[in-house]
Amino acid sequence: MFWVEPCTHSAIEQPQPTAEAEARRALHICNICGYCNGLCPVFDAAKRRPQLAAGDLDQLANLCHHCRSCFYACQYAPPHPFALNLPQALARSRSDSYLNYAWPAPFARLFANPHRAALLASLLTTLPLLALVLISVPIEQLWAVHQGPGAFYLVLPWGWMVLLASLTLGWSLLALGIGLHRFWRASAPASQPQLHPGLQSPGFTALTTALSEALALHHLSGGGPGCADRDDRPSRWRRRWHQALIFGVLLSLAATLAATFYHHLLGRLAPYPFWSAPVLLGTLGGWLMLVGVMGLGWLGARADQQPNAPETQGANQALLWLLGAVALSGLLLLLWRETAAMPLLLILHLGLVLVLFLLLPYSKLVHGPYRLAALWRDAQERPAQAGKQCG
């Protein structure tokens, strides 16, 4: 039933298992053992899906928050002959699921390499944006100091900003929605019909539970004392840095919505005063994003790499660099918006935001929506399972 590492004295090289086969092998052992059941919901969810079909593995892999506590608690971890490394196996399956469900498939393969993805996305967004500005704005106006309401639109008209953002974000939301729909259908348990999540009962209650667990990062607690951030000693810092990054992104989104309210309903043009809602929300959001990026980067550089999947680390680092660049460029634009540096900083910041939009369905950014979907699915299954046990 299980694939076991070949003995070192064997002269025959055994083929390495696929990510799916290794995840299935590891979870079969975990289902039999049961020692780590209190650490995270993956183990209880795996017991509800004993067949561990491909869709089950995708659900469990995305339900895993990679707290890595089970690796240090496991009695079958290396150097045991079973060489069980569940966090690594699920990380590989999780990465494969992003590629398998992404739409359209050629785009997913094109952006599969994180460094190539960043370069291509930059070429597809920042360079055309810069060319558009250079063509449409007189050079003396581009290098001038622009102050007061409407200063940003002297560099790039508001209509162009909206059009470029709408095209990139609209495409990405469409692609992400199709990918999530594929994941949702494939990850449905065999004993239940594959309905749209809103049609399953109790859909709304399960959604509120999933949102609460996602925002609180409840499953980054390692069963209570915290994650294995750097080694086998539990810590809450990884959860805190993640929360700083998440709430920084949400505050930045709130700043955009507030600016939309100012523009359309109040008739006030950007840039806005420092004490206005868009600027206050954006400034706080930018700083929280930077804090989260630096904290997670610091932890990642010092963490024990054994529970990680090395081939997935490039995507993690690329995402942190991109989020950090977006936050930093926005803060620099705020700081120097009344100087001659504003036009180039505006182009840089908008270009990075467009890169973020374009890469949404094809980068590590998808782990947020996929993980929320997995939490929603798990929250729907828990009451049903409890009812069966009580009956």
N, C-alpha and C positions, 0 to 999 in steps of 0.2 A: 504493500500500500504506500509506503513512504520511500522517498528517495533519500539515501544516506550518503554522506561524503565517502568516497572510496578510501580505502586504507592507504597509508603513505607508502607501504612496501609493495603495493600492487604495480605491476608493470603495464597494466592496461589503463589507458586514459578513458575515463567515463565522461560522456557529454554532459555539459552543464544544463540544468533544467531551465526552461523558459520562465519568465517572470510569473506567468499564470500558474504553471506547474509547481513552482516553489512556494507561491502563496498558498495554494491548495494544500500542499504537503504540510506546511507550517501550521495552518489553521486546523487541519485534521488532528495533529498532535495536540494543539491547544484545546480542541473540543474534548479530547480524551482526558487531558490533564486537569484543566479547570483551576489551576492554582492562581492565575492572574485575573480571574473573573471580576474582581472588585476594582481593578485599575482603570478600566474604561469600557464604554458600551460595546466595543467591537466584539468582545468575547461572548456576551449574552446574545448579541445579534447573530454571531456565527452559530451558536447552538440552535437558533431558530431556523437556520438554513443549513442543515447538515449535509445536503448534497454538494454544496459549494460549487455550483455551476458558474459559468463565466460571468453572468450578470450578478450573481451573489458576491463574487470576488470584487467586482467593480464597486458595488454598494459598500462592502466592508472596507475596501481600500480608501474610499473617499470619506467614510465615517471616521477612520483613523486620523487623529490630529498630530501624530508623530511626536507624542510626548516621550517615547522611548523608555518609559519606566518598566515595561514588560521585559525588555531586553536584559536589564540588570536583575530582575526578579526571577528570570527563567532558569530552571535547573538543567535545561537541555541546550543552553547557549554554548558557543565554542568555549573551551575545547572539547565539549561532549561530542561523541560521534554523530549525533543528530544535527549538530551545528545549526541550531535553530536561531534565526535572526529575523523575527517577525517584522520589526519596524522597517528593515531594509527591504524585505520581500514586498510589503504593502506599499512602500514608496515607489518601487519599480512598477507595480501593478497600477498604482494611481497615475503615474506619469504616462503609462501606456493607454490608460482610459482617456486621458485628455486628447491624445492623438487619434484614437480609434473612433471617438464620437464627434470629433471636430468636423465642421462643414465650411466650405467644400474641402474635400480631402486633399486636392493639389495644394491649396493654400496652407493647410496644416503641415504638409511635408516641406513646403517651401520655408516655413517659419519654425521648423522643428529645432534647428540649431539656434540657441539663444543669441549668440554673437552675430550670426548672419541675419537673424530676425531683427535685431536692433539696427543693423546697418541698412537693411532693406526698408524698414519702416521709416527710418530717418530720411532716406533718399526719396521715398514716396510722399513724404509730408513736408519736412522742413525746407528742402531745396525748392520745390514748387512754390511754397509760401514766400520764401525769400525772393524768388524770381518775380512773383506777382507784385510784391511790394516795390521792387526795383523798377519794374515796368510802369506801374501806375502812379508812383509818387515821385515828384521832382527831387533830384538829389539834394538841392539846398533845403528842401522841406524835410527830407529824411534825417539830415544831421542837425536840424534846428532844435531848440529847446521848446517843447510844447507843454503848456500848463493850463490848468482849469478844466472844466467840464468839456468832454468831447475830444480831449487831447489824443487819446488812443486811436480815435477814428480818423485822425489826420495822417496816421501811419498806415492803418489798414481799416477801410470802411466797415461799419458794423455789419452790413449785409454780407460781405465776404467772410467775416468771422463766423457768422451764423451758418452760412452755406457750407464752409469747410468742416465745421464741427458737426453739423447735421449729417453730412455725407459719411464721414468716418465713423461717427458713433452709431448712426443708423445702420450701416452695414454690419458693424461689429455686434450690435444687439440682435440683428436678424440671425447672424451666424451663430452667436452664443445661444439664442433661443432654440434653434434647430438642434444644436449639439446637446443641450439640456433635455430636450424632448426625447432624443434618441437614448440618452443615458437613463431617463426616467422609465421608459418602456423596457429597456433591457434589464434594469436592476429590479424589476418587480418580482416578488416571490412567486414561485410556480403555483402556489395554492390560492392566489388571489387574481382577479381579473386585472388586466393592464388598462386601467382607466386614467383619465387626466387627474392630476393630483387634487384639483379643486372638487372633483366629483366623488372622491373617496371619503368615507366617514371614519373618524371625525376629522375632516379636513382642516377646518378653521382652528380648532383647538390644537391640533398637531402642528399647524404652521406657527401659531403663537409660541408654542413650546420650543420649536426649532429656532425661531428668531431670538428668543430669550437665551437659549444655550449658545447660539452663535455669537451674539453680542457680548455675553459674559465670558465666552471661551471656557465654558464649564468643563469641557473635556481636555483642557490643558492643565488639569490639576493632578494627574498621575494617581487618581484614586483618593486625593485629599491633600497630601503634603506638598505636592507640586511636581513639576516635570524633572526629568533627568536632563537638565540643561547642558551641563558640561561633562558630567560623569555620573556615577551612581548615587550621588548625594542630591536629594530633592531640593528644588528651588522654585520660586514663583516669578523669577525675573523674565523668563521667556513669555509667560502669559502677560505680564505687565507691558513688555515692549510691543507685543502683538496688539494689545488693547490701545496703546498710544497710537500705533499706526492706523488701526481701524477707525478710531474716533477722529484722528486727524483727517482721514479721507472723507468721513461723513461731514465734518465741519466745513471742509473745503467745498463739498457738494452743497451744503446749506448756504455758503457764501455765494455760490453761483445762482442759487434760487433767489436769494435776497437781492442780488444785483438785477436779476430778471424782473423782480417786483418793482425795484426802483426805476428801471428803464421804461417798462411798459405801463405801469399804473401810476407812478409818481412823475413820469416825464423827466427824470434826472439822468444825466449822462455820466458815464465813467470818464476819468477816475473819481472816486468818492473820497470824502474826508476820512481821516484816520479813525475818528470815533463813530463812523457809520457802521451799520450792521454788516454789510458785505466785507469791509476791510477788517473789522474786528474778528469776524468768524474765519476769514481766510488767513489772517495772521496767526491766530491760535491753531488753526488746522495745519498750516505749514510747519510751525514749530513742533507740533506733536508728531507729524510725519517724519521730520528729521530726527527727532529723539527716538522714535520707533525704529527707523532704518539703522541708525548708528548702534542702538542697543542690540538689535537682532544680528547685525554684522559682527559686533564684538563677541557675542555668544557663539555664532557660527564659526568664527576663526579659532576659538579656543576649545570647541567642543570635541569630545571623543568621536572620531569619524567612523568607528566600527559599526554603529547602528544605522548609519546613513548609506544611501545608494550613491556612489561617486558620480555616476552619469547624470544624476538629477541636480547636482550642486550648481552647475553652471546656470540653470534656469532660475534657481533661487537667488543667486548673486546678481544676475541680470535684472531681475525684478526689483531688488533693493536699490540697485544703482539708478534705475529709471525713476522709481518713486522719489528717491532722494534728489535727483536732478530736477524733477518737476517742482518739488517743494522749495528747493534752494533758488531756482530761477524765479519763482513767484515772489519769494521774499526779497530778492535783489531788485526785482522790478518795482516792488513797493518802496524800497529804500531809495532808489535812484530814478523814480518816475518823473521828477521835475528837472532832470539833467539831460544833456545831449546823448547819454547812454540809453535813454528810454526806448527809442525805436528798435535797436538791436536786441535789447533785453526782452521787449515785447514779442519780437519775432521768435527768439529762442524759446521763450516760455510757451507761446502758442504752439510752436512746432513740437515741443516735447509732450504737450498735452495731446496733440493729434497722434503722436506715436503711441502714447498710452491707450488712446481710443482704438487705434488700428490693431494693436496687439492683444486687445482684450480677449478674443476667443482663441488665440493661438499661443499664449504664453502662460507662465505660472499664475497669472492673474485669474485664470479660470478656477483655481482651487477654491476661491471663495464661493462662487455660485454652486459649484459641484458639491462642496462640503455642506452647504445649506440644504441642497436637495437631498443629500444622504441623511442629514439630521431630520428633515421633514419625513422622509420615508421611515426612518427608525422610530420617530415619535408616533407614526400611524400604526406601526406594528406592535408597539409595546402594550397599549390597552387591549388589543385583540389577544395577545399572548397571555396577559394577566387574566382575561376572562376565561380562557381555556383552562388555565391552571386552577382557578377558583371553582369552575364547574366540575 
